[in-house]
Amino acid sequence: MRRLAASFVVALCAMGPAQAFDTETEAVLSGLKIGKRLPNAAVATLMRASERWCYFEADGQCRWTDIYLDVTPEGARFEIGNAWDDTVDIYFVDEGEFRDDVFICQSGNGWVASVRAMSREDGTPLGGRELDALKQEIAGGLGDENACFDYILEAVDADGQTVTLLQRQYRDGVTDPADDAPVTIHFDPAEARTLGLAF
């Protein structure tokens, strides 16, 4: 843990005159500690400043991604992208509510209606009956959507313009490490555009 903390300090000091993060993000990061849970105000700043959140990133591929569209003190609206199967990627807009200073919780806003889908092979959008059938399939498989999440700071890479967090999931106030998800936050637009969706 001490080694990680030292690396964090070095990363921030290395920013120098050409800052890798905007002023607000840098100020927030300078007040955080590796291994500690982030307050919602810090999470909101990272959401607003970021280009894409990439979960379980490996070789430029993400199991799913978040792009934050609107962030307020009350919560956030965001687009989630993931591979539905080996032929189709889906994207949909969901919402979360900030609670108790450290949690963002699913709001159950009926996001299935917002689903759009594209062929993984050539990016062709699905429409008509094909898209409608996919939405019905998704809706039929939905379970309980009352989870809440918090975030632990794991690393800051100023040169790479990334921040790594651990997302923990809570149901009825209980978290299971099996549900933990590492997330790399990308702040560089060009780098964020290169990320793909793994299946």
C-alpha positions as CSV (number, residue, x, y, z in Angstrom):
1,M,0.0,0.0,0.0
2,R,2.9,2.4,0.8
3,R,4.5,1.8,-2.6
4,L,1.2,2.6,-4.3
5,A,0.8,5.8,-2.3
6,A,4.3,6.8,-3.2
7,S,3.7,6.1,-6.9
8,F,0.6,8.3,-6.7
9,V,2.6,11.2,-5.2
10,V,5.3,10.9,-7.9
11,A,2.6,10.8,-10.6
12,L,1.1,14.0,-9.5
13,C,4.4,15.7,-9.0
14,A,5.4,14.7,-12.5
15,M,2.6,16.6,-14.1
16,G,4.6,19.8,-14.2
17,P,3.5,22.7,-16.3
18,A,1.8,20.5,-19.0
19,Q,-0.9,19.1,-16.8
20,A,-2.4,15.8,-17.8
21,F,-5.7,16.5,-16.0
22,D,-7.7,19.7,-15.9
23,T,-7.3,21.9,-12.8
24,E,-10.5,20.7,-11.1
25,T,-9.6,17.0,-11.6
26,E,-6.0,17.6,-10.4
27,A,-7.3,19.3,-7.3
28,V,-9.6,16.5,-6.5
29,L,-7.0,13.8,-7.1
30,S,-4.5,15.6,-4.9
31,G,-6.9,15.2,-1.9
32,L,-7.4,11.5,-2.4
33,K,-5.5,8.5,-1.0
34,I,-4.8,5.2,-2.6
35,G,-6.9,2.4,-1.1
36,K,-9.6,4.7,0.2
37,R,-13.2,5.1,-0.8
38,L,-14.1,8.1,-2.9
39,P,-16.7,10.6,-1.8
40,N,-19.4,11.3,-4.3
41,A,-18.2,14.8,-5.0
42,A,-14.9,13.4,-6.2
43,V,-16.6,10.7,-8.2
44,A,-18.8,13.3,-9.9
45,T,-15.7,15.4,-10.8
46,L,-14.1,12.3,-12.4
47,M,-17.3,11.5,-14.3
48,R,-17.6,15.0,-15.7
49,A,-14.0,15.3,-16.8
50,S,-13.6,11.8,-18.2
51,E,-14.0,10.5,-21.8
52,R,-14.8,6.9,-21.0
53,W,-14.8,4.4,-18.1
54,C,-13.5,1.0,-19.2
55,Y,-14.3,-2.0,-17.0
56,F,-11.9,-5.0,-16.8
57,E,-9.7,-3.4,-19.5
58,A,-7.3,-5.8,-21.2
59,D,-5.4,-5.1,-24.4
60,G,-7.5,-2.1,-25.2
61,Q,-10.8,-4.0,-24.8
62,C,-13.5,-3.4,-22.1
63,R,-16.1,-5.8,-20.9
64,W,-18.4,-2.7,-20.7
65,T,-17.9,1.1,-20.8
66,D,-19.6,4.1,-19.3
67,I,-19.7,7.6,-21.0
68,Y,-21.1,10.2,-18.6
69,L,-23.6,12.5,-20.4
70,D,-24.8,14.6,-17.5
71,V,-23.6,14.8,-13.9
72,T,-25.3,16.8,-11.1
73,P,-25.0,16.8,-7.3
74,E,-28.0,14.5,-7.3
75,G,-26.8,11.9,-9.8
76,A,-25.6,11.0,-13.3
77,R,-27.0,10.0,-16.7
78,F,-24.7,7.8,-18.7
79,E,-24.4,5.6,-21.8
80,I,-23.3,2.0,-21.1
81,G,-21.9,-0.1,-23.9
82,N,-21.2,-3.8,-24.0
83,A,-21.1,-6.8,-26.3
84,W,-24.5,-8.5,-26.1
85,D,-23.2,-11.6,-27.8
86,D,-20.5,-12.4,-30.3
87,T,-22.3,-10.6,-33.1
88,V,-24.0,-7.6,-31.5
89,D,-22.8,-4.6,-29.4
90,I,-25.5,-2.7,-27.4
91,Y,-25.6,0.8,-26.0
92,F,-28.2,2.2,-23.7
93,V,-28.7,5.2,-21.4
94,D,-29.2,4.7,-17.7
95,E,-29.3,6.9,-14.6
96,G,-27.9,6.7,-11.1
97,E,-28.6,8.6,-7.9
98,F,-25.9,9.7,-5.4
99,R,-26.7,8.6,-1.9
100,D,-25.1,8.8,1.6
101,D,-22.0,10.7,0.2
102,V,-20.3,7.5,-1.1
103,F,-22.8,5.5,-3.2
104,I,-24.3,5.8,-6.7
105,C,-27.5,3.7,-7.0
106,Q,-29.4,2.4,-9.9
107,S,-32.6,4.4,-10.4
108,G,-34.6,1.8,-12.4
109,N,-35.5,4.3,-15.1
110,G,-36.6,1.7,-17.7
111,W,-33.4,1.9,-19.9
112,V,-34.4,-0.9,-22.3
113,A,-36.3,1.6,-24.4
114,S,-33.1,3.5,-25.1
115,V,-31.2,0.4,-26.4
116,R,-29.5,0.7,-29.7
117,A,-27.4,-2.1,-31.3
118,M,-24.8,-2.5,-33.9
119,S,-23.2,-5.4,-35.7
120,R,-19.8,-6.3,-34.2
121,E,-18.5,-7.2,-37.7
122,D,-19.1,-4.0,-39.6
123,G,-20.9,-1.5,-37.2
124,T,-24.2,-1.7,-39.1
125,P,-27.0,-0.6,-36.8
126,L,-29.9,-2.9,-36.1
127,G,-33.4,-1.6,-36.6
128,G,-37.0,-2.6,-37.0
129,R,-38.2,-6.1,-35.9
130,E,-34.6,-7.2,-35.3
131,L,-34.0,-4.4,-32.8
132,D,-37.4,-4.9,-31.2
133,A,-36.8,-8.6,-30.7
134,L,-33.5,-7.8,-29.1
135,K,-35.1,-5.4,-26.7
136,Q,-37.7,-7.9,-25.7
137,E,-34.9,-10.5,-25.1
138,I,-33.1,-8.0,-22.9
139,A,-36.2,-7.0,-21.0
140,G,-37.0,-10.7,-20.4
141,G,-33.7,-11.3,-18.7
142,L,-33.6,-8.3,-16.3
143,G,-33.3,-9.1,-12.6
144,D,-33.3,-6.9,-9.6
145,E,-32.0,-3.4,-10.5
146,N,-31.6,-2.0,-7.0
147,A,-27.8,-2.2,-6.7
148,C,-25.6,0.6,-5.3
149,F,-21.9,1.1,-6.0
150,D,-18.9,2.8,-4.4
151,Y,-15.3,3.3,-5.6
152,I,-11.9,2.7,-4.2
153,L,-8.9,4.6,-5.6
154,E,-6.2,2.2,-6.9
155,A,-3.9,4.2,-9.1
156,V,-3.3,7.5,-10.9
157,D,-1.3,7.7,-14.2
158,A,-0.8,11.4,-15.0
159,D,1.3,10.6,-18.2
160,G,-1.3,8.2,-19.5
161,Q,-4.2,10.4,-18.4
162,T,-5.9,7.5,-16.6
163,V,-7.2,6.8,-13.1
164,T,-7.9,3.3,-11.9
165,L,-10.7,2.5,-9.4
166,L,-12.2,-0.6,-7.9
167,Q,-16.0,-0.6,-8.2
168,R,-17.8,-2.4,-5.4
169,Q,-21.5,-3.5,-5.7
170,Y,-23.9,-3.5,-2.8
171,R,-27.3,-5.2,-2.5
172,D,-29.2,-4.6,0.7
173,G,-26.1,-3.0,2.1
174,V,-23.9,-6.1,1.5
175,T,-21.0,-6.3,-0.9
176,D,-19.4,-9.5,-2.4
177,P,-15.8,-9.3,-3.6
178,A,-16.9,-11.6,-6.5
179,D,-18.8,-8.6,-7.9
180,D,-15.9,-6.2,-7.7
181,A,-15.0,-4.6,-11.0
182,P,-11.7,-2.8,-11.8
183,V,-12.4,0.3,-13.9
184,T,-9.8,2.5,-15.8
185,I,-11.0,6.0,-16.4
186,H,-9.7,7.5,-19.6
187,F,-9.4,11.3,-19.9
188,D,-7.6,11.5,-23.3
189,P,-10.3,11.6,-26.1
190,A,-8.1,10.0,-28.8
191,E,-7.2,7.1,-26.5
192,A,-10.8,6.6,-25.4
193,R,-11.9,6.3,-29.0
194,T,-9.6,3.3,-29.6
195,L,-11.2,1.2,-26.8
196,G,-13.2,-1.8,-28.0
197,L,-15.8,-4.0,-26.4
198,A,-14.7,-7.5,-25.5
199,F,-17.0,-10.6,-25.6
